[in-house]
Amino acid sequence: MDDDLGALIEPLLPPWPEKAPGPPPVPDRLSLEGMLYVLHNDIAWQLLPTELGFGSGQTRRRRLERWQQAGGFGRLHRVLLAELNAAGELDWSRACADGSHVRAKKREPTPARRRSTGGRRAASTPWSAADATPR
């Protein structure tokens, strides 16, 4: 990852907690590079080589979960899409939307009550169908 991209991404990720237990964390930039390495090479988190300096795979996975819960990747996604669009690097002719990306209406409006089309009242009721006077 180059310095320009790193400078763009770093403010979007949540900071590391001040009172976090354990040794000092791997910097966010290296963590992100480790995550991208796992995704690009399609390997399990456990197979992330520690020799590359990204830290352990499980630690990267936990950091990814923390960033996701804090909403960091939603912000990152929007900023990167805006940057790519401004640079003319997106091919919008291949874009599509499905049900998971389109907001659904809460409910349709309730239709007006309609008049009943049922038959007449039963003869055992106090009102006779033949005359409109009470018995």
Rosetta constraint file for C-alpha pairs under 8 A:
AtomPair CA 1 CA 5 HARMONIC 6.53 0.50
AtomPair CA 1 CA 6 HARMONIC 6.62 0.50
AtomPair CA 1 CA 33 HARMONIC 7.06 0.50
AtomPair CA 2 CA 6 HARMONIC 6.26 0.50
AtomPair CA 3 CA 7 HARMONIC 6.01 0.50
AtomPair CA 4 CA 8 HARMONIC 6.29 0.50
AtomPair CA 5 CA 9 HARMONIC 6.17 0.50
AtomPair CA 6 CA 10 HARMONIC 5.97 0.50
AtomPair CA 6 CA 29 HARMONIC 6.58 0.50
AtomPair CA 7 CA 11 HARMONIC 7.47 0.50
AtomPair CA 8 CA 12 HARMONIC 7.74 0.50
AtomPair CA 9 CA 13 HARMONIC 6.93 0.50
AtomPair CA 9 CA 76 HARMONIC 6.65 0.50
AtomPair CA 10 CA 28 HARMONIC 7.17 0.50
AtomPair CA 10 CA 29 HARMONIC 7.12 0.50
AtomPair CA 12 CA 72 HARMONIC 5.88 0.50
AtomPair CA 12 CA 75 HARMONIC 6.46 0.50
AtomPair CA 12 CA 76 HARMONIC 6.18 0.50
AtomPair CA 13 CA 28 HARMONIC 7.87 0.50
AtomPair CA 13 CA 67 HARMONIC 6.62 0.50
AtomPair CA 13 CA 72 HARMONIC 5.03 0.50
AtomPair CA 13 CA 73 HARMONIC 7.67 0.50
AtomPair CA 13 CA 76 HARMONIC 7.88 0.50
AtomPair CA 14 CA 67 HARMONIC 6.52 0.50
AtomPair CA 14 CA 70 HARMONIC 6.77 0.50
AtomPair CA 14 CA 72 HARMONIC 6.51 0.50
AtomPair CA 16 CA 20 HARMONIC 7.61 0.50
AtomPair CA 26 CA 30 HARMONIC 6.50 0.50
AtomPair CA 26 CA 31 HARMONIC 6.36 0.50
AtomPair CA 26 CA 54 HARMONIC 7.03 0.50
AtomPair CA 26 CA 55 HARMONIC 6.64 0.50
AtomPair CA 27 CA 31 HARMONIC 6.27 0.50
AtomPair CA 28 CA 32 HARMONIC 6.09 0.50
AtomPair CA 29 CA 33 HARMONIC 6.22 0.50
AtomPair CA 30 CA 34 HARMONIC 6.10 0.50
AtomPair CA 30 CA 53 HARMONIC 7.48 0.50
AtomPair CA 30 CA 54 HARMONIC 5.43 0.50
AtomPair CA 31 CA 35 HARMONIC 6.27 0.50
AtomPair CA 31 CA 54 HARMONIC 5.78 0.50
AtomPair CA 31 CA 55 HARMONIC 7.50 0.50
AtomPair CA 31 CA 60 HARMONIC 6.02 0.50
AtomPair CA 31 CA 63 HARMONIC 7.69 0.50
AtomPair CA 32 CA 36 HARMONIC 6.15 0.50
AtomPair CA 33 CA 37 HARMONIC 6.03 0.50
AtomPair CA 33 CA 54 HARMONIC 7.18 0.50
AtomPair CA 34 CA 38 HARMONIC 6.32 0.50
AtomPair CA 34 CA 48 HARMONIC 7.53 0.50
AtomPair CA 34 CA 54 HARMONIC 5.09 0.50
AtomPair CA 34 CA 55 HARMONIC 7.75 0.50
AtomPair CA 34 CA 57 HARMONIC 7.83 0.50
AtomPair CA 34 CA 60 HARMONIC 6.93 0.50
AtomPair CA 35 CA 39 HARMONIC 6.30 0.50
AtomPair CA 35 CA 60 HARMONIC 6.41 0.50
AtomPair CA 35 CA 61 HARMONIC 7.58 0.50
AtomPair CA 35 CA 64 HARMONIC 7.62 0.50
AtomPair CA 36 CA 40 HARMONIC 5.81 0.50
AtomPair CA 37 CA 41 HARMONIC 5.96 0.50
AtomPair CA 37 CA 48 HARMONIC 7.92 0.50
AtomPair CA 38 CA 42 HARMONIC 5.72 0.50
AtomPair CA 38 CA 43 HARMONIC 5.41 0.50
AtomPair CA 38 CA 44 HARMONIC 6.90 0.50
AtomPair CA 38 CA 45 HARMONIC 6.59 0.50
AtomPair CA 38 CA 48 HARMONIC 6.56 0.50
AtomPair CA 39 CA 43 HARMONIC 6.96 0.50
AtomPair CA 43 CA 47 HARMONIC 6.31 0.50
AtomPair CA 43 CA 48 HARMONIC 7.38 0.50
AtomPair CA 44 CA 48 HARMONIC 7.19 0.50
AtomPair CA 45 CA 57 HARMONIC 4.39 0.50
AtomPair CA 45 CA 58 HARMONIC 5.96 0.50
AtomPair CA 45 CA 60 HARMONIC 7.73 0.50
AtomPair CA 45 CA 61 HARMONIC 6.82 0.50
AtomPair CA 46 CA 56 HARMONIC 7.42 0.50
AtomPair CA 46 CA 57 HARMONIC 5.11 0.50
AtomPair CA 46 CA 58 HARMONIC 6.38 0.50
AtomPair CA 47 CA 57 HARMONIC 6.87 0.50
AtomPair CA 48 CA 56 HARMONIC 6.66 0.50
AtomPair CA 48 CA 57 HARMONIC 5.21 0.50
AtomPair CA 49 CA 54 HARMONIC 7.92 0.50
AtomPair CA 49 CA 56 HARMONIC 7.55 0.50
AtomPair CA 49 CA 57 HARMONIC 7.94 0.50
AtomPair CA 50 CA 54 HARMONIC 6.28 0.50
AtomPair CA 50 CA 55 HARMONIC 5.45 0.50
AtomPair CA 50 CA 56 HARMONIC 5.85 0.50
AtomPair CA 54 CA 60 HARMONIC 7.90 0.50
AtomPair CA 55 CA 59 HARMONIC 6.91 0.50
AtomPair CA 55 CA 60 HARMONIC 7.13 0.50
AtomPair CA 56 CA 60 HARMONIC 6.41 0.50
AtomPair CA 57 CA 61 HARMONIC 6.16 0.50
AtomPair CA 58 CA 62 HARMONIC 6.21 0.50
AtomPair CA 59 CA 63 HARMONIC 6.20 0.50
AtomPair CA 60 CA 64 HARMONIC 6.07 0.50
AtomPair CA 61 CA 65 HARMONIC 6.32 0.50
AtomPair CA 62 CA 66 HARMONIC 6.27 0.50
AtomPair CA 63 CA 67 HARMONIC 6.16 0.50
AtomPair CA 64 CA 68 HARMONIC 6.12 0.50
AtomPair CA 65 CA 69 HARMONIC 6.17 0.50
AtomPair CA 66 CA 70 HARMONIC 6.26 0.50
AtomPair CA 67 CA 71 HARMONIC 6.31 0.50
AtomPair CA 67 CA 72 HARMONIC 5.20 0.50
AtomPair CA 67 CA 73 HARMONIC 6.67 0.50
AtomPair CA 68 CA 72 HARMONIC 5.84 0.50
AtomPair CA 68 CA 73 HARMONIC 5.80 0.50
AtomPair CA 68 CA 74 HARMONIC 7.83 0.50
AtomPair CA 71 CA 75 HARMONIC 6.68 0.50
AtomPair CA 72 CA 76 HARMONIC 6.11 0.50
AtomPair CA 73 CA 77 HARMONIC 5.87 0.50
AtomPair CA 74 CA 78 HARMONIC 6.38 0.50
AtomPair CA 75 CA 79 HARMONIC 6.24 0.50
AtomPair CA 76 CA 80 HARMONIC 6.08 0.50
AtomPair CA 77 CA 81 HARMONIC 6.09 0.50
AtomPair CA 78 CA 82 HARMONIC 6.19 0.50
AtomPair CA 79 CA 83 HARMONIC 6.19 0.50
AtomPair CA 80 CA 84 HARMONIC 6.05 0.50
AtomPair CA 81 CA 85 HARMONIC 5.95 0.50
AtomPair CA 82 CA 86 HARMONIC 6.08 0.50
AtomPair CA 83 CA 87 HARMONIC 6.25 0.50
AtomPair CA 84 CA 88 HARMONIC 6.21 0.50
AtomPair CA 84 CA 89 HARMONIC 5.11 0.50
AtomPair CA 84 CA 90 HARMONIC 6.05 0.50
AtomPair CA 85 CA 89 HARMONIC 5.84 0.50
AtomPair CA 85 CA 90 HARMONIC 5.49 0.50
AtomPair CA 91 CA 95 HARMONIC 7.45 0.50
AtomPair CA 97 CA 101 HARMONIC 5.99 0.50
AtomPair CA 97 CA 102 HARMONIC 6.85 0.50
AtomPair CA 98 CA 102 HARMONIC 6.50 0.50
AtomPair CA 99 CA 103 HARMONIC 7.74 0.50
AtomPair CA 120 CA 129 HARMONIC 7.35 0.50
AtomPair CA 121 CA 125 HARMONIC 7.08 0.50
AtomPair CA 121 CA 129 HARMONIC 7.11 0.50
AtomPair CA 123 CA 127 HARMONIC 7.78 0.50
AtomPair CA 123 CA 128 HARMONIC 6.21 0.50
AtomPair CA 123 CA 129 HARMONIC 7.20 0.50
AtomPair CA 126 CA 134 HARMONIC 6.23 0.50
AtomPair CA 126 CA 135 HARMONIC 6.24 0.50
AtomPair CA 127 CA 131 HARMONIC 7.80 0.50
AtomPair CA 127 CA 132 HARMONIC 6.74 0.50
AtomPair CA 127 CA 133 HARMONIC 6.82 0.50
AtomPair CA 127 CA 134 HARMONIC 5.38 0.50
AtomPair CA 127 CA 135 HARMONIC 6.89 0.50
AtomPair CA 128 CA 132 HARMONIC 6.49 0.50
AtomPair CA 128 CA 133 HARMONIC 7.35 0.50
AtomPair CA 128 CA 134 HARMONIC 7.26 0.50
AtomPair CA 128 CA 135 HARMONIC 7.78 0.50
